[in-house]
Amino acid sequence: MNIKDRVALLRKKMLEHQIDAYIVPSFDAHLGEYVADHWKSREWISGFTGSAGTVVITLDDAGLWTDGRYYIQAVSQLADSGIRLFRMADPGVPAYSEWLADVLNKGNTVGFDGTVFSINMVRKMEADFKAKSIELKMKQDLVGDLWEDRPEIPKGAIFMHDVKFAGKTQIEKLTEVRSEMAKKDANYYILSSLDDIAWLLNIRGVDVPNNPVAIANVIVTDKDCFLFIETSKVSPEVKAELEAQGIQVKATEEIHAVLGELASEDTIILDANKTNSSLYYAINTATKKVECTDITTDLKSIKNDIEIENMKWSQIKDGVAIVRFIKWLKSAVSTGEVTEIAAEEKLEAFRSEQEGFVGPSFDTIAGYREHAAMMHYKAAEETQFTLENEGLFLIDSGGQYYDGTTDITRTIVLGKLTDVQKRDFTLVLKGFIALSAVKFLHGSSGANLDVLARQPIWQHGIDYKCGTGHGVGFFLNVHEGPHSIRNTNHVRLDRGMIITNEPGIYLEGEYGIRTENLLVVVEDEKTEFGQFMKFDTITYCPIDLAGVNTELLVESEKQWLNDYHEEVYAKLSPYLNEEECAWLKEETKVI
């Protein structure tokens, strides 16, 4: 069945249910960015495989809303589907609810599955639809009705994440949460975000590919903590360990009854962007609700000293694997047998040799030539390229280790480059260095710093349609908030936050260039003007000097690159053999 056939069947279902428009988001019941296959309804109905996007189907039109990371990919994947692309990051493009409010008639009906919509998403629609009295039907999983071979909800076993890695016990973390609850005069807190649950309870799971989380919900009270989960996922040993930390295990479906039994004198905290509408409406209407960003989101974003030391060690192990990969690649490409997928698999093989490696932290982006212009490209057997001794190969990858999560991009020079390619490689490097080396006053956010990475690129009339950096979890999701480096994020950058630095240039039909490291926020000097901050780089891997036009670098940029390469060699060489050290010495030579 092709995409047009699926959309036609959905429209038939819509008519049966008297629905004029149907919305299919990317989310699961926990509003996560990355979801288990069971919740990939948007991909099933549209063919678009990006991690972010919303499909809207009306009886005579259809659209996909996605961000700048996926424009090129979406154009390709939506071809001949009858679904139009709405470039949601571009000026003047309406949100999908605003578009529906414009094209639907007064009194029409919009349907969706309320379990995969946050209460704030529902409120936005209610506000946009009010003028036309458009009705919402929130219990309509029409895609689920059509999807005959839909995967089941995962039931993988959970396991404990040792405190020697986590740095704090569950009791310590729950004490911090209850302290924040008390400040808001709340005696209940509902938590649905899967990575927050994993962090709080020091558990990990296998339910979402590349993200070591488990499908569950949590309620914290002023005295108790309840984990609502498929009980078959919890072994007797894990249950006993959780109970020893004051955590009671309950069946998944029990949460609705608990929420309904809250009293009028109770106060519950929830994140309206993370709590699905089904759970929200299960709360006793007489119970006071306090809405705020999840308490755990802020706590989790500040890595403790043990986490940071573990994270640094995981980056060293990862650097060793990537150095071995790049060395192999530059030799093997001349065989004419290295494809994008073969390169991806070889890198994972090198990572798997490292102690504590669990798996990738996201689907590897291995793009040669114009494939690299798609920011989140995924190689496929039928369309992949074979690498040759020319041009640029971009590989963005990461690993999940018990002692940390990694995320690194290197653009590798495989042979002859044009002058423009070297210019663009160097412009990306200049922005990358500017952000890496910045000193900033405490109180600054990613919105204050984003321009630093873009400025060299802007000077040539070029831009990249995404943020410059995102937070990274600790043996958790590779994308973690609340902080990021983008012009719309105003979250203060505090000591202990880990964030990526990844400017790039993407020319559709030609090539893509990105360089990415992980940074940790640390304190610098304190003066009468306040506390100054800086970044420490914790990713260790050479930047391909064959792509650098040194004439475009000023002396301070050359010095930064030389110092970084000196540190890369010092950190990695003790774990490499003599031949590998000799190769790395050449790759990190002084310019």
C-alpha positions in Angstrom: 0.0 0.0 0.0 1.5 3.3 -1.0 1.2 6.6 0.8 -1.7 7.9 -1.4 -3.6 4.7 -0.7 -3.1 5.1 3.1 -4.3 8.8 3.0 -7.3 7.7 1.0 -8.2 5.1 3.6 -7.8 7.6 6.3 -10.1 10.1 4.6 -12.7 7.3 4.4 -12.3 6.7 8.1 -12.7 10.5 8.7 -16.0 10.5 6.8 -17.2 7.6 8.9 -16.4 9.5 12.1 -17.6 12.9 10.7 -14.2 14.4 11.0 -13.1 17.2 8.6 -9.4 17.2 9.5 -7.1 14.7 11.2 -3.8 15.5 12.8 -0.9 13.0 13.2 2.1 14.3 15.2 5.5 12.7 15.8 5.1 12.1 19.5 4.3 9.1 21.7 2.3 9.2 24.9 5.2 10.8 26.6 5.8 13.6 24.1 9.3 12.4 23.3 11.3 13.4 20.3 12.4 9.9 19.6 9.7 7.2 19.8 9.3 3.5 19.7 8.0 2.0 16.4 4.5 1.6 17.8 4.1 5.4 17.8 5.5 6.2 14.3 2.1 6.9 13.0 3.2 10.1 11.2 5.9 8.1 9.3 3.3 5.4 8.4 0.8 7.9 7.0 3.3 10.1 5.2 6.5 8.2 4.4 8.5 11.0 6.1 11.1 9.6 8.5 12.4 12.7 10.2 12.2 12.9 14.0 10.1 16.1 14.0 7.0 16.9 12.0 3.2 17.0 12.0 0.9 15.7 9.3 -2.5 17.3 8.8 -5.0 15.6 6.5 -8.2 17.3 5.4 -10.8 15.8 3.1 -9.2 17.6 0.1 -5.7 18.6 1.1 -2.7 17.4 3.2 0.4 19.0 4.6 3.6 18.2 6.6 5.0 20.8 9.0 8.7 20.3 9.8 11.8 22.4 10.7 14.8 23.4 8.7 16.8 20.2 9.5 14.5 18.3 7.3 13.5 20.5 4.3 15.6 18.7 1.8 14.7 15.2 3.1 11.0 16.1 3.3 10.9 17.3 -0.3 12.3 13.9 -1.4 10.2 11.7 0.8 6.9 13.5 0.1 7.3 13.3 -3.7 4.1 11.9 -5.3 2.4 11.5 -1.9 -0.1 14.3 -2.3 1.2 15.8 0.9 2.6 19.4 0.7 5.6 20.6 2.7 5.1 23.6 5.1 8.5 24.9 6.0 7.6 25.8 9.6 10.8 27.7 10.4 10.3 30.1 7.5 8.7 33.6 8.0 5.1 33.8 7.2 4.4 30.1 7.4 1.4 29.4 9.6 1.3 26.8 12.4 -0.8 23.8 11.4 -3.6 24.9 13.8 -3.6 28.4 12.3 -3.8 26.9 8.8 -6.7 24.7 9.8 -8.5 27.6 11.4 -8.2 29.4 8.0 -9.2 26.6 5.7 -11.9 24.8 7.7 -15.5 26.0 7.9 -17.4 27.1 10.9 -18.5 24.2 13.0 -16.1 21.7 11.4 -14.5 18.9 13.4 -10.8 18.1 14.0 -9.8 14.7 15.2 -6.7 13.3 16.8 -5.4 10.8 19.3 -5.3 12.8 22.6 -2.8 10.4 24.2 0.0 11.8 21.9 -0.9 15.5 22.3 0.2 17.6 25.3 -2.4 19.6 27.1 -0.7 22.8 25.8 -1.0 21.6 22.2 -4.7 21.0 22.8 -5.1 24.5 24.3 -3.4 26.1 21.3 -5.9 24.4 19.0 -8.8 25.4 21.2 -7.6 29.1 21.0 -7.0 29.0 17.3 -10.4 27.3 16.5 -12.6 29.3 18.9 -13.6 31.9 16.4 -15.0 29.3 14.0 -16.4 27.0 16.8 -14.4 24.1 15.5 -15.0 21.0 17.5 -12.2 18.7 18.8 -12.5 14.9 18.9 -9.6 13.7 21.1 -10.1 9.9 21.3 -9.7 9.1 17.6 -6.7 6.9 16.8 -7.7 6.5 13.2 -4.2 5.6 12.0 -4.1 2.8 14.6 -7.4 1.5 13.1 -5.8 1.3 9.7 -2.3 0.1 10.6 -2.7 -3.7 10.4 0.9 -4.7 11.3 1.5 -2.0 13.8 4.3 -3.0 16.3 3.3 -3.5 19.9 4.2 -1.2 22.7 7.7 -2.3 23.8 8.0 -4.4 26.9 11.8 -4.6 27.4 13.2 -5.2 30.9 14.5 -2.2 32.8 17.9 -2.3 34.6 19.6 -0.2 37.3 22.1 2.5 36.4 24.8 2.2 39.1 25.4 5.2 41.4 29.1 5.0 40.5 28.0 6.3 37.1 25.0 8.4 38.2 26.7 10.2 41.1 23.6 10.4 43.2 21.1 7.9 44.6 17.4 7.9 44.0 16.8 9.1 47.5 19.1 12.1 47.0 17.3 13.0 43.7 13.8 12.5 45.2 14.8 14.8 48.1 15.8 17.5 45.6 12.5 17.1 43.8 10.5 17.3 47.0 12.3 20.4 48.0 11.2 22.0 44.8 7.7 20.7 45.3 7.6 22.3 48.7 8.5 25.7 47.2 5.3 25.5 45.2 3.2 24.1 48.0 2.5 20.9 46.1 2.2 17.4 47.5 2.0 15.6 44.1 4.1 15.7 41.0 3.3 13.8 37.8 6.2 13.0 35.5 5.8 11.5 32.0 9.0 12.4 30.3 10.9 9.1 29.8 14.4 10.4 30.1 13.5 12.4 33.2 12.0 9.2 34.8 15.2 7.3 33.9 17.3 10.0 35.5 15.3 10.3 38.6 15.0 6.6 39.4 18.5 5.6 38.1 16.9 3.1 35.8 17.5 2.5 32.1 15.6 0.6 29.5 15.5 -0.6 25.9 12.1 0.6 24.7 13.1 3.4 22.4 15.9 2.8 19.8 19.2 4.5 20.7 17.6 6.0 23.9 18.1 3.9 27.0 14.6 4.6 28.5 11.5 2.6 29.4 7.9 3.4 28.8 6.5 4.4 32.2 5.0 7.2 34.2 5.9 8.4 37.7 4.0 10.2 40.5 6.1 11.7 43.4 4.3 12.7 46.5 5.6 14.4 49.6 6.2 11.0 51.1 6.0 8.3 48.4 7.1 7.6 44.8 5.1 5.5 42.4 6.5 4.0 39.2 3.6 3.0 36.8 5.0 0.5 34.3 4.3 -2.8 32.6 5.1 -5.0 35.6 6.6 -7.8 33.5 9.5 -5.3 32.7 10.6 -5.2 36.4 12.6 -8.2 37.7 12.3 -9.1 41.4 15.8 -7.9 41.9 15.2 -4.5 40.3 11.9 -4.2 42.2 13.6 -4.9 45.5 16.3 -2.3 44.7 13.7 0.3 43.8 11.6 -0.4 47.0 14.8 0.0 49.1 14.9 3.5 47.7 11.3 4.2 48.5 9.9 3.6 45.0 6.7 1.5 44.7 6.0 -0.3 41.4 2.4 -0.2 40.1 0.8 -1.4 36.9 0.6 1.1 34.0 -3.1 1.5 33.9 -3.4 2.3 37.7 -2.3 5.9 37.1 -5.7 7.1 35.9 -7.3 5.9 39.1 -4.7 7.5 41.3 -5.1 10.8 39.5 -8.9 10.6 39.7 -8.8 10.0 43.4 -6.8 13.1 44.3 -8.6 15.4 46.7 -9.6 19.0 46.4 -7.0 20.0 49.0 -4.2 18.3 47.0 -1.9 20.3 44.6 -0.2 18.5 41.7 2.7 19.8 39.6 2.8 19.0 35.9 4.6 20.1 32.8 1.8 21.1 30.3 4.2 20.5 27.4 5.0 17.0 28.5 1.8 15.7 30.0 -0.6 14.2 27.5 -4.2 15.4 27.4 -5.5 12.0 28.4 -3.5 12.0 31.7 -4.4 15.7 32.3 -8.1 15.1 32.0 -7.8 12.1 34.4 -6.8 14.4 37.2 -9.7 15.3 39.6 -11.0 18.6 38.4 -11.2 19.9 42.0 -7.4 19.3 42.5 -5.3 22.4 42.2 -2.8 22.2 39.3 0.6 24.0 39.2 2.0 24.0 35.7 5.8 24.5 35.1 8.7 22.9 33.3 9.4 19.5 34.8 11.4 19.9 38.0 13.7 17.1 36.9 14.5 18.8 33.6 16.5 21.5 35.3 18.1 19.2 37.9 19.1 16.7 35.2 20.7 19.4 33.0 23.3 20.2 35.6 25.7 17.3 35.6 27.3 16.5 38.9 31.1 16.1 39.3 31.0 12.3 39.0 28.8 12.4 35.9 31.2 14.9 34.3 34.3 12.8 35.1 32.6 9.7 33.7 31.4 11.7 30.7 35.0 12.8 29.9 36.2 9.2 30.0 33.4 8.1 27.7 34.5 10.8 25.2 38.1 9.5 25.3 37.0 6.0 24.5 34.8 7.3 21.8 37.7 9.4 20.4 39.8 6.3 20.2 37.1 4.5 18.2 36.7 7.4 15.8 40.4 7.9 15.2 40.7 4.2 14.3 37.7 4.6 12.0 39.0 7.7 10.2 42.4 6.0 9.7 40.8 2.9 8.3 38.5 5.0 6.1 41.2 7.0 4.4 43.0 3.8 3.5 40.0 1.7 2.6 38.2 4.2 0.3 40.5 3.6 -2.6 39.2 0.0 -2.8 36.0 1.3 -4.2 34.1 -0.9 -1.9 33.2 1.5 1.0 29.6 2.6 0.9 27.9 5.0 3.3 26.3 2.0 5.1 29.6 0.1 5.2 31.3 3.1 6.8 28.5 3.5 9.3 28.8 -0.2 10.3 32.6 -0.1 10.5 32.4 2.9 12.9 29.9 1.0 15.1 32.3 -2.0 15.1 35.1 0.2 16.4 32.9 1.6 19.1 31.7 -1.8 20.2 35.3 -2.6 21.1 35.3 0.0 23.8 34.5 -0.9 27.4 30.9 -0.1 28.5 29.6 0.5 25.0 25.8 -0.2 24.8 24.9 1.0 21.3 24.5 4.1 19.1 23.0 7.3 20.7 21.1 8.0 17.4 21.0 6.8 13.9 24.3 7.6 12.3 24.3 10.3 9.6 26.8 9.1 7.0 26.5 11.3 3.9 28.8 11.6 0.9 28.5 14.4 -1.6 25.0 15.9 -1.9 23.6 13.4 0.7 25.4 15.4 3.4 23.4 18.4 2.5 20.4 16.7 4.2 21.2 17.5 7.9 19.6 14.2 9.2 20.3 12.0 6.2 19.9 8.2 6.7 21.6 6.0 4.2 19.5 3.4 2.5 20.7 0.3 0.5 19.0 1.4 -2.7 20.2 5.0 -2.8 23.5 5.1 -0.9 26.7 6.3 -2.5 30.0 4.5 -2.8 32.8 6.6 -1.4 35.6 7.8 -3.8 38.9 9.5 -3.5 37.5 13.0 -3.8 35.1 15.3 -2.1 33.7 15.4 1.4 32.2 12.7 3.6 30.2 13.9 6.6 29.6 11.5 9.5 27.6 12.5 12.5 27.4 9.7 15.1 27.4 8.9 18.8 27.6 6.2 21.3 25.7 5.2 24.5 28.1 4.1 27.2 27.3 3.3 30.8 29.5 6.2 31.7 28.2 8.8 29.2 26.6 9.7 25.9 28.6 10.9 22.9 27.8 13.0 19.8 30.4 14.0 17.3 30.5 15.1 13.7 33.5 15.2 11.5 33.6 16.1 7.8 36.3 14.0 6.2 38.3 15.0 3.2 38.6 12.0 0.8 40.5 13.7 -1.9 40.6 16.7 -4.1 38.5 19.7 -3.0 37.5 22.8 -4.9 38.6 26.2 -3.5 34.9 26.9 -2.6 34.7 23.6 -0.6 37.9 24.5 1.3 36.5 28.0 1.9 33.3 26.6 3.3 35.0 24.0 5.4 37.1 26.8 6.9 34.2 29.1 7.5 32.5 26.4 9.5 35.7 25.9 11.4 36.0 29.6 12.2 32.4 29.7 13.7 33.2 26.5 15.6 36.3 28.0 17.1 34.6 31.2 18.0 32.0 29.4 20.0 34.5 27.0 21.6 36.7 29.9 22.8 34.1 32.3 24.0 34.2 33.8 27.5 30.8 35.0 28.6 29.1 36.6 31.7 27.0 34.3 33.8 23.4 34.9 32.9 24.0 34.5 29.2 22.0 32.0 27.2 22.4 30.1 24.0 20.4 32.9 22.3 23.3 35.3 23.2 26.0 33.0 21.8 24.4 31.6 18.7 25.5 34.4 16.4 29.2 33.7 17.2 29.1 30.4 15.2 27.1 32.0 12.4 29.0 35.2 11.9 31.8 33.9 9.6 29.2 32.0 7.5 26.9 35.0 7.4 29.7 37.2 6.0 29.4 35.1 2.8 25.6 35.2 2.7 25.2 31.6 3.9 23.2 30.3 6.9 22.1 26.9 8.3 18.4 26.5 9.2 18.8 24.9 12.6 20.2 25.6 16.0 23.9 25.6 16.7 23.9 23.2 19.7 21.8 21.1 22.0 22.1 19.7 25.5 23.2 16.1 25.8 22.0 13.5 28.4 24.2 11.2 30.6 23.6 7.7 29.2 20.3 9.1 28.1 18.8 11.0 25.2 21.3 12.7 22.9 19.0 15.7 22.7 18.3 17.1 26.2 16.9 20.4 27.4 16.2 22.9 28.6 19.2 24.6 27.2 20.5 24.9 23.7 22.4 27.3 21.4 19.8 28.8 19.2 18.5 32.4 18.9 15.2 31.5 20.5 16.5 29.7 23.6 16.9 32.0 26.7 17.7 29.4 29.3 20.8 30.5 31.3 23.9 28.4 30.8 25.0 27.2 34.2 28.1 25.3 35.4 27.8 21.6 34.7 25.6 21.8 31.6 26.8 19.9 28.6 26.1 21.2 25.1 27.1 20.6 21.5 28.8 23.0 19.2 27.9 22.2 15.6 27.8 24.9 12.9 27.5 23.8 9.3 27.0 24.7 5.7 24.5 22.7 3.6 24.2 23.2 -0.2 21.4 21.3 -1.7 22.6 19.0 -4.5 26.3 19.7 -3.7 27.6 18.9 -0.3 27.3 19.3 3.5 29.9 20.3 6.1 29.5 20.1 9.8 32.0 20.0 12.7 30.7 19.1 16.2 32.2 18.7 19.6 30.7 18.5 23.1 31.3 21.3 25.5 30.8 21.5 29.3 30.1 24.9 30.9 32.6 25.8 33.6 33.4 28.9 35.7 36.1 31.3 34.6 37.2 34.4 36.5 35.0 36.4 38.9 35.5 40.2 38.8 33.6 43.2 40.1 31.5 42.9 37.0 30.3 39.4 37.9 31.1 35.7 37.3 32.4 34.9 33.9 32.0 31.5 32.3 33.6 29.5 29.4 33.4 26.1 27.7 35.7 23.2 28.2 35.9 20.9 25.1 35.4 17.3 26.0 35.3 15.7 22.6 38.7 14.5 21.3 39.2 13.8 17.6 41.2 15.6 15.0 39.7 18.1 12.5 40.7 17.3 9.0 43.5 19.7 8.2 43.2 18.8 4.5 40.0 20.9 4.4 41.4 24.0 6.0 42.5 27.1 4.1 44.9 28.5 6.7 45.0 31.8 4.9 41.5 32.4 6.1 42.4 31.8 9.8 43.8 34.5 12.1 46.6 33.7 14.5 44.3 33.2 17.5 42.2 30.6 15.5 45.4 28.8 14.4 46.5 28.8 18.0 43.2 27.4 19.2 43.3 24.6 16.6 46.9 23.7 17.4 46.2 23.6 21.2 43.1 21.5 20.6 45.0 19.0 18.4 47.8 18.9 21.0 45.2 17.9 23.6 43.6 15.3 21.3 47.0 13.6 20.9 47.7 13.7 24.6 44.3 12.3 25.6 44.1 9.5 22.9 47.7 8.4 22.2 48.0 6.3 25.5 45.3 4.0 24.1 46.6 3.7 20.6 49.2 1.4 19.1 52.4 2.7 17.6 51.1 2.9 14.0 47.9 4.6 15.1 49.9 7.1 17.2 52.1 7.9 14.2 49.0 8.5 12.1 47.4 10.7 14.7 50.6 12.7 15.1 50.4 13.7 11.5 46.7 14.5 11.7 47.3 16.8 14.7 50.4 18.6 13.4 51.0 22.2 14.0 49.7 24.6 11.3 
